[in-house]
Amino acid sequence: MNYEKNYNLFLESLYNIKMIMRGGKMKLDDLLKDVFKFQKEIEKLMMISTYLDGHDFENKYDFPNTAEEYLIYDNLMMAFEKLEDINNTLNYLRQPIISRGVLIKKTNGRYGFTDKNGEEYEYTCGRGIEFKYFDEFDDKYKWAISSVEFNNNYYIKHYKKIDMNNLEVRIRE
């Protein structure tokens, strides 16, 4: 029964892909719903494999002995690391936005904001940040996710040229 359900999900996704390939458009929300359906299967696979118990399979499976087994083991480990990243990203996207504000540089040198409910948020080195910026290539505003880093001043990792002062940010649960 479970295989039939998975097969039907697979067929539904193939139909959506065929529509796109034929020039049809699919709504981004529909694609996200399809991806969330497969997320459940990713989580089940990670639990069954014991990957989550220590980021390896040693507790449930024989450790590799041959060169071929090492190839399989190492590549499965890399695949599961990617699945874990996908799962974490999807979990993040599921979280509701609970606050938003505009960053200001505080007297302690850190950036932060106070939301409309009086809740204060402050960004320190290593903290994740979701922010809105203008993408000059696409000529559009976009939301992005990164982290705050420090090197004589605070900056956003991979976005060093973006001024954090007056930057619109939001916080997810």
C-alpha positions as semicolon CSV with decimal commas, in nm:
position;residue;x (nm);y (nm);z (nm)
1;M;0,000;0,000;0,000
2;N;0,282;0,241;0,091
3;Y;0,460;0,163;-0,238
4;E;0,139;0,239;-0,429
5;K;0,112;0,577;-0,254
6;N;0,475;0,657;-0,336
7;Y;0,423;0,548;-0,695
8;N;0,120;0,778;-0,726
9;L;0,321;1,070;-0,586
10;F;0,592;0,992;-0,838
11;L;0,341;0,986;-1,126
12;E;0,190;1,315;-1,013
13;S;0,533;1,476;-1,010
14;L;0,613;1,334;-1,354
15;Y;0,290;1,486;-1,484
16;N;0,394;1,826;-1,347
17;I;0,739;1,791;-1,506
18;K;0,582;1,699;-1,842
19;M;0,362;2,010;-1,823
20;I;0,667;2,227;-1,767
21;M;0,860;2,058;-2,049
22;R;0,570;2,121;-2,288
23;G;0,586;2,491;-2,214
24;G;0,317;2,488;-1,946
25;K;0,371;2,668;-1,620
26;M;0,341;2,521;-1,277
27;K;0,277;2,737;-0,975
28;L;0,569;2,757;-0,736
29;D;0,337;2,671;-0,446
30;D;0,238;2,347;-0,625
31;L;0,602;2,255;-0,670
32;L;0,668;2,325;-0,301
33;K;0,375;2,101;-0,204
34;D;0,518;1,821;-0,421
35;V;0,858;1,861;-0,259
36;F;0,704;1,857;0,090
37;K;0,533;1,525;0,002
38;F;0,872;1,372;-0,079
39;Q;1,024;1,521;0,236
40;K;0,827;1,272;0,443
41;E;0,990;0,990;0,247
42;I;1,335;1,143;0,296
43;E;1,275;1,157;0,672
44;K;1,158;0,794;0,679
45;L;1,464;0,681;0,483
46;M;1,696;0,866;0,718
47;M;1,531;0,708;1,022
48;I;1,530;0,355;0,878
49;S;1,894;0,379;0,772
50;T;2,006;0,494;1,121
51;Y;2,192;0,783;0,954
52;L;2,047;1,021;1,212
53;D;2,190;0,813;1,497
54;G;2,545;0,919;1,427
55;H;2,577;1,015;1,062
56;D;2,683;0,667;0,963
57;F;2,535;0,323;0,905
58;E;2,766;0,125;1,132
59;N;2,497;0,054;1,392
60;K;2,273;-0,133;1,148
61;Y;2,482;-0,244;0,853
62;D;2,805;-0,440;0,809
63;F;3,106;-0,214;0,775
64;P;3,259;-0,230;0,426
65;N;3,532;-0,487;0,364
66;T;3,601;-0,463;-0,008
67;A;3,692;-0,173;-0,235
68;E;3,348;-0,199;-0,399
69;E;3,171;-0,188;-0,061
70;Y;3,374;0,119;0,035
71;L;3,268;0,288;-0,289
72;I;2,904;0,217;-0,213
73;Y;2,936;0,315;0,154
74;D;3,118;0,643;0,083
75;N;2,875;0,745;-0,189
76;L;2,573;0,659;0,025
77;M;2,720;0,874;0,301
78;M;2,755;1,167;0,059
79;A;2,398;1,112;-0,065
80;F;2,261;1,105;0,289
81;E;2,451;1,425;0,375
82;K;2,278;1,592;0,081
83;L;1,941;1,449;0,185
84;E;1,999;1,589;0,533
85;D;2,073;1,933;0,383
86;I;1,757;1,912;0,172
87;N;1,553;1,810;0,475
88;N;1,693;2,098;0,684
89;T;1,618;2,349;0,407
90;L;1,260;2,225;0,372
91;N;1,210;2,234;0,749
92;Y;1,328;2,596;0,746
93;L;1,084;2,688;0,468
94;R;0,797;2,533;0,667
95;Q;0,859;2,759;0,965
96;P;0,623;3,055;0,990
97;I;0,761;3,408;0,991
98;I;0,714;3,541;1,344
99;S;0,880;3,880;1,321
100;R;1,030;4,132;1,082
101;G;1,213;4,457;1,110
102;V;1,486;4,686;0,981
103;L;1,841;4,652;1,113
104;I;2,021;4,936;1,286
105;K;2,375;4,938;1,421
106;K;2,362;4,944;1,799
107;T;2,605;5,111;2,037
108;N;2,777;4,774;2,099
109;G;2,857;4,752;1,724
110;R;2,608;4,474;1,656
111;Y;2,307;4,496;1,428
112;G;1,957;4,438;1,553
113;F;1,599;4,556;1,557
114;T;1,296;4,583;1,781
115;D;0,979;4,444;1,628
116;K;0,628;4,588;1,654
117;N;0,565;4,382;1,972
118;G;0,871;4,526;2,145
119;E;1,075;4,206;2,105
120;E;1,445;4,277;2,053
121;Y;1,664;4,081;1,815
122;E;2,040;4,110;1,780
123;Y;2,274;3,949;1,529
124;T;2,609;3,812;1,640
125;C;2,874;3,610;1,462
126;G;2,736;3,282;1,328
127;R;2,368;3,370;1,365
128;G;2,145;3,292;1,068
129;I;1,983;3,583;0,891
130;E;1,701;3,608;0,639
131;F;1,714;3,941;0,458
132;K;1,576;4,128;0,160
133;Y;1,821;4,272;-0,092
134;F;1,821;4,412;-0,443
135;D;1,968;4,171;-0,698
136;E;2,123;4,390;-0,967
137;F;2,155;4,102;-1,215
138;D;1,782;4,021;-1,208
139;D;1,685;4,382;-1,131
140;K;1,454;4,260;-0,850
141;Y;1,426;4,246;-0,474
142;K;1,481;3,898;-0,330
143;W;1,486;3,732;0,009
144;A;1,800;3,536;0,094
145;I;1,928;3,323;0,380
146;S;2,283;3,339;0,512
147;S;2,467;3,400;0,836
148;V;2,626;3,699;1,003
149;E;3,006;3,696;1,036
150;F;3,261;3,930;1,188
151;N;3,598;4,056;1,065
152;N;3,656;4,406;1,212
153;N;3,288;4,467;1,133
154;Y;2,973;4,258;1,096
155;Y;2,880;4,142;0,747
156;I;2,659;3,883;0,578
157;K;2,842;3,573;0,456
158;H;2,855;3,563;0,073
159;Y;2,701;3,914;0,063
160;K;2,986;4,131;0,198
161;K;2,893;4,427;-0,022
162;I;2,545;4,457;0,129
163;D;2,520;4,725;0,397
164;M;2,351;4,575;0,702
165;N;2,228;4,914;0,825
166;N;1,860;4,966;0,729
167;L;1,841;4,613;0,588
168;E;1,495;4,451;0,603
169;V;1,504;4,116;0,787
170;R;1,260;3,860;0,912
171;I;1,269;3,588;1,174
172;R;1,115;3,242;1,144
173;E;0,998;3,036;1,437
